[in-house]
Amino acid sequence: MGRAPVACLLTLTLCLGACAAGGAEDRLLTPSASPSAPVKLVPSPSPVALLSPSPEGAPTPTRQPPPSPVPTARHALEPVAPANLSRLAPAVALRYQPWELALALAWSPDGGLLAVAAGEQVRLYAAGSLAEVRSLPAGVWLTSLAFSPDGAVLAGGGRDGQLYAWEVSSGRLLEDAYPRQAHRKGVNQVAVSPNGLILASAGNDGMARLWELTSGEPITAMIAGAFATPAIAFTPDGREVAIVNGPVVRFRAVSSGRISRTLRDERSIFAIAMHPSGEALAAAHDDNSLSIWDLHEETQIALLVGHTGQLDTPSALVWGVAFDPAGELLASVGGDGALRLWDWVAAKSLGAWGGEGKALTSLAFSPDGRYLAIGSLDGEATVFAIAP
């Protein structure tokens, strides 16, 4: 059987996760046994701090004091780096109701807040303590989150095809602008331009659109191709936007909408990440692999294979990929339930975590590189840090 289209994989995976969620058990990710991982990521000897639902069954987690947590004071932590991956461990687990799938997360640009979209709410947590600051009701599953560069606005894309944008300080939707209908068959990803003026969205209708962030007014609409558009990202200089459609990534000039360059892969692409320098792009595929592209030469320079999902099933989908802020590490999460760390220059695996639960859906490094957060179909978001 040939590989299922990316959009079908996403829909099927979500359905499987939702149907099986009632039997999920609260657990922490455990190290995976991977022969290709030269560094084994081991859990901290200290218990982690857990966030669990309140006795009344309310969806908002309440913090339970741990006997001996991994220190989370930002000044006490080292940035995640190849040299200290052997001490990478879960610092805090944020647990929600089993049906509240953690589909998206994002750090504020100053690193002070972590936003998690779980179920039909977005929760904001203070970095370090991971205490909940506020909850932003959306009324729909959000598949993507993005902060504005100044941290004043948090944007999200919903399965209902609408865009949402909140004023972070008050938690209110931007009045008279959002929610705004954007895509007929659901929003897959949103991104905010480096100058904070433009919101980009990609949808299941095969379209990519640009909007004025604060007003919500449309700027331009671009046909991405014949397939659902799973991912969109601005280049670090903000001059181009990269749009995924099937095995192709097309770069378009933000000013004109014209195609400026095209990357053609042999595999369907589900997620992309720009290197902080703008010199490379990582693409996640539906066959357990990732590819690395040199954006100057517009050529593929590496293929990374390490996820272990069964081919031609949703478990082989690599859901997310991200470079660390220093640009040294590449992280990926997949339908096999594993978090993997890579030396993307040497094209080798540096370690893996998990591999036993439901799909891991999203990931994000904090801007200072001291935290790595992941979300999962288990209704859980886990924040990793370097243990002492």
C-alpha positions in Angstrom: 0.0 0.0 0.0 1.3 3.4 -0.9 1.8 6.1 1.7 -1.3 7.9 2.7 -1.5 11.6 1.9 -0.3 13.9 4.7 -3.8 15.3 5.4 -5.2 11.8 5.8 -2.4 10.8 8.2 -3.1 13.9 10.3 -6.9 13.3 10.4 -6.5 9.5 11.1 -3.9 10.1 13.8 -6.2 12.7 15.6 -9.1 10.3 15.4 -7.1 7.4 16.8 -5.8 9.5 19.6 -9.2 10.8 20.5 -10.9 7.4 20.5 -8.2 5.8 22.6 -7.7 8.7 25.0 -10.1 7.4 27.6 -7.7 4.6 28.4 -4.6 6.7 28.6 -2.5 6.4 31.8 -0.7 9.4 33.3 3.0 8.7 32.8 6.3 10.3 32.2 8.2 9.6 29.0 10.8 6.9 29.4 14.1 6.5 27.6 13.9 4.5 24.3 16.2 1.8 23.4 17.6 2.9 20.1 20.7 1.3 18.6 21.4 4.4 16.6 21.6 6.7 19.6 25.2 7.0 20.8 24.0 9.1 23.8 21.3 7.6 26.0 19.1 10.3 27.6 18.4 9.2 31.2 15.9 10.5 33.6 16.9 12.7 36.5 17.4 10.8 39.8 15.1 13.4 41.4 11.3 13.1 41.0 9.7 15.6 38.7 7.1 18.1 39.6 3.7 17.0 38.3 0.6 19.0 37.3 -2.6 17.0 37.6 -6.3 17.7 37.2 -8.2 19.0 40.2 -10.4 16.6 42.2 -13.5 18.1 40.8 -12.4 17.0 37.3 -11.9 20.6 36.0 -9.7 20.6 33.0 -7.3 23.2 34.4 -4.3 21.4 36.0 -3.3 22.2 39.6 0.3 22.0 40.8 1.3 19.4 43.4 4.5 20.1 45.3 7.2 17.5 44.5 9.5 16.1 47.2 12.6 16.8 45.2 12.1 18.5 41.8 14.6 19.1 39.1 15.6 22.8 39.6 13.8 25.1 37.2 15.2 28.5 38.1 16.3 29.8 34.8 19.6 31.1 36.0 20.5 27.7 37.4 20.0 25.8 34.2 22.4 25.2 31.3 21.2 25.5 27.7 20.5 22.2 26.1 23.5 21.3 24.0 25.2 18.3 22.5 27.7 18.1 25.4 25.1 17.8 28.1 22.4 15.6 26.5 23.1 12.8 28.9 21.6 14.9 31.6 18.5 15.9 29.7 15.4 15.0 31.8 11.8 15.8 32.3 11.5 18.8 34.6 7.7 19.2 34.8 4.7 17.3 33.3 1.6 19.3 32.6 -1.3 16.8 32.6 -4.8 17.5 31.3 -7.9 15.5 30.8 -7.4 12.4 28.6 -9.4 14.0 25.8 -7.5 17.3 25.9 -4.9 16.5 23.2 -1.9 18.8 23.5 -1.6 19.7 19.8 0.5 23.0 19.9 2.8 25.0 22.1 5.0 28.1 21.9 7.3 30.1 24.0 7.0 33.9 24.3 10.0 35.7 22.7 11.4 36.7 26.1 11.1 33.2 27.4 8.8 34.2 30.2 5.7 32.3 29.1 4.9 28.9 27.7 1.6 28.6 25.8 0.0 25.1 25.5 -3.1 24.4 23.3 -4.7 21.4 25.0 -8.3 20.5 24.2 -10.3 23.7 23.5 -8.2 26.0 25.6 -4.8 27.7 25.5 -3.1 27.8 28.9 -0.2 30.2 29.7 2.4 29.2 32.2 5.2 31.2 33.8 8.6 29.8 32.8 10.7 28.4 35.7 7.8 27.7 38.1 5.4 26.5 35.3 2.6 28.0 37.4 -0.5 28.7 35.3 -0.9 32.4 34.6 -4.2 32.3 32.7 -6.4 30.3 30.4 -7.6 31.4 27.0 -10.9 29.7 26.0 -11.0 29.0 22.2 -13.9 26.6 22.0 -12.1 24.5 19.3 -8.9 22.4 19.0 -6.0 24.7 18.0 -3.3 23.1 15.9 -0.7 25.9 16.0 0.3 28.8 18.1 2.7 31.7 17.5 3.7 34.8 19.5 4.3 38.2 18.0 8.0 39.2 18.4 7.2 41.6 21.2 5.2 39.0 23.0 2.1 41.2 23.1 -0.1 39.0 20.9 -0.6 35.2 20.7 -2.1 33.9 17.5 -3.6 30.4 16.9 -5.2 28.4 14.1 -8.2 26.2 14.7 -9.6 23.0 13.3 -12.7 25.1 12.5 -10.7 27.0 9.9 -10.6 30.2 11.9 -7.7 32.3 13.2 -7.6 33.5 16.8 -5.4 36.2 18.3 -5.3 37.2 22.0 -3.8 40.2 23.8 -1.4 38.3 26.1 -1.6 40.9 29.0 -5.4 40.7 29.3 -6.2 37.3 27.8 -8.8 39.0 25.5 -9.3 38.3 21.8 -8.3 41.3 19.7 -11.6 43.0 19.4 -13.4 43.3 16.0 -10.6 41.3 14.4 -10.8 37.7 15.7 -11.9 35.0 15.4 -11.6 35.3 11.6 -12.5 32.7 9.0 -9.4 31.8 7.1 -9.5 28.3 5.6 -12.5 26.2 4.6 -11.2 22.9 5.9 -9.1 23.8 9.0 -5.9 25.7 9.8 -2.8 23.6 10.0 -0.2 26.2 11.0 0.2 29.9 11.7 3.4 32.0 11.8 4.1 35.7 12.7 6.6 37.7 10.6 9.8 38.8 12.3 8.7 42.4 12.2 5.4 41.5 13.9 3.1 43.0 11.3 2.0 39.9 9.3 0.2 36.7 10.3 0.6 33.8 7.9 -1.7 30.8 7.8 -1.7 27.4 6.0 -4.8 25.3 5.6 -6.3 22.0 4.5 -7.9 23.8 1.5 -4.5 24.0 -0.2 -4.2 27.7 0.4 -1.7 30.0 2.2 -2.8 33.4 3.3 -1.2 36.5 4.8 -3.0 38.8 7.2 -2.4 42.0 9.0 -1.8 40.7 12.5 -3.6 43.3 14.7 -6.5 44.1 12.4 -7.0 40.7 10.9 -7.4 42.2 7.4 -6.3 40.0 4.5 -3.2 40.9 2.6 -2.9 38.2 0.0 -4.0 34.6 -0.8 -1.7 32.1 -2.5 -2.6 28.8 -4.0 -0.1 26.3 -2.4 -1.0 23.4 -4.6 -3.3 20.4 -5.0 -2.8 19.0 -1.5 -3.5 20.2 2.0 -0.9 22.7 3.2 0.5 21.4 6.5 3.2 24.0 7.2 4.3 27.6 6.7 7.2 29.6 8.0 8.9 33.0 7.5 12.6 33.2 6.7 14.5 34.9 9.6 14.9 38.1 7.6 11.1 38.1 6.9 11.5 38.6 3.2 10.1 35.2 2.2 7.5 32.7 3.4 8.1 29.0 2.9 4.9 27.0 2.0 4.7 23.2 2.1 2.5 21.3 -0.3 3.1 17.5 -0.8 6.8 17.0 -1.4 7.4 20.6 -2.4 8.4 23.7 -0.4 7.8 26.9 -2.3 9.3 30.2 -1.1 7.4 33.3 -2.0 8.4 36.9 -1.6 6.2 38.5 1.1 6.1 41.8 -0.8 4.8 40.4 -4.0 3.6 36.8 -3.4 5.8 35.6 -6.3 7.7 32.3 -6.1 11.4 33.0 -5.4 12.7 29.4 -5.1 11.5 25.9 -4.8 12.7 22.8 -3.0 11.5 19.4 -4.4 11.7 16.3 -2.2 10.8 12.7 -3.0 8.8 12.4 0.2 5.7 14.1 1.5 6.6 16.9 3.9 4.5 17.5 7.1 6.5 20.1 9.0 9.5 22.4 8.5 11.9 24.4 10.6 14.2 27.3 9.6 17.7 27.3 11.0 18.3 30.5 13.0 20.8 31.7 10.4 18.4 31.2 7.5 21.0 29.0 5.8 19.3 25.7 6.2 15.8 24.1 6.4 14.7 20.9 8.1 11.7 19.0 6.7 9.8 16.2 8.5 8.3 13.4 6.5 5.7 10.7 6.8 8.1 7.8 6.7 10.1 8.3 9.9 12.6 10.5 8.3 13.8 14.1 8.1 15.7 15.9 5.4 18.1 18.9 5.7 18.4 21.4 2.9 21.0 24.0 2.1 19.0 27.1 1.2 21.8 28.8 -0.6 22.4 25.9 -3.0 18.7 24.8 -2.8 19.9 21.2 -2.4 19.3 18.4 0.1 22.4 17.8 2.1 21.3 15.1 4.6 18.6 12.5 5.3 18.0 11.6 9.0 16.3 8.3 9.8 15.7 7.2 13.4 11.9 7.3 14.2 10.5 3.8 14.3 6.8 4.1 13.5 5.3 1.4 11.2 5.5 2.5 7.6 2.3 3.4 5.8 0.6 4.2 9.1 0.2 7.4 11.1 2.9 6.2 13.5 5.5 6.9 10.8 4.6 10.5 10.6 7.2 12.9 12.0 4.9 15.6 13.5 7.3 18.3 14.4 10.9 19.5 14.0 12.8 22.4 15.6 16.4 23.8 15.8 17.7 25.0 19.1 18.3 28.7 19.4 22.1 28.2 19.0 21.5 26.2 15.8 23.6 23.3 17.0 20.8 20.7 17.7 17.8 19.5 15.8 14.9 18.0 17.7 12.0 16.0 16.2 8.9 14.3 17.6 6.9 11.6 15.9 3.9 9.3 15.7 6.1 6.6 17.3 5.9 8.6 20.6 9.6 9.4 20.6 11.6 12.7 21.0 14.8 12.5 19.1 17.9 14.8 19.2 20.2 15.1 16.2 23.5 16.5 15.2 22.1 17.8 11.9 25.5 18.8 10.4 27.0 15.3 11.0 23.7 13.7 10.2 23.6 11.5 13.2 21.3 10.7 16.1 22.4 12.0 19.5 19.7 10.3 21.6 16.0 9.5 22.0 13.3 9.6 24.6 10.0 7.8 24.8 8.7 5.6 22.0 6.1 3.8 24.1 3.1 6.1 24.2 0.8 8.0 21.8 2.1 10.3 19.2 4.1 13.4 20.2 2.6 16.3 18.3 4.6 19.4 18.9 7.8 20.8 20.3 9.6 24.1 21.0 12.9 25.2 22.5 12.7 28.2 24.8 14.5 31.3 23.4 17.4 30.9 25.8 17.7 27.2 25.0 17.3 26.1 28.6 13.9 24.3 28.1 12.5 21.9 25.5 8.7 21.4 25.6 6.8 18.7 23.9 3.1 18.0 23.5 1.3 14.6 23.0 -1.9 12.9 22.2 -1.8 11.5 25.8 -3.2 14.9 27.0 0.2 15.9 28.4 2.9 18.5 27.8 6.3 17.8 29.2 9.1 20.3 29.7 12.7 19.0 29.6 15.8 20.7 31.1 19.4 19.8 31.9 19.6 18.2 35.3 22.5 19.2 37.6 
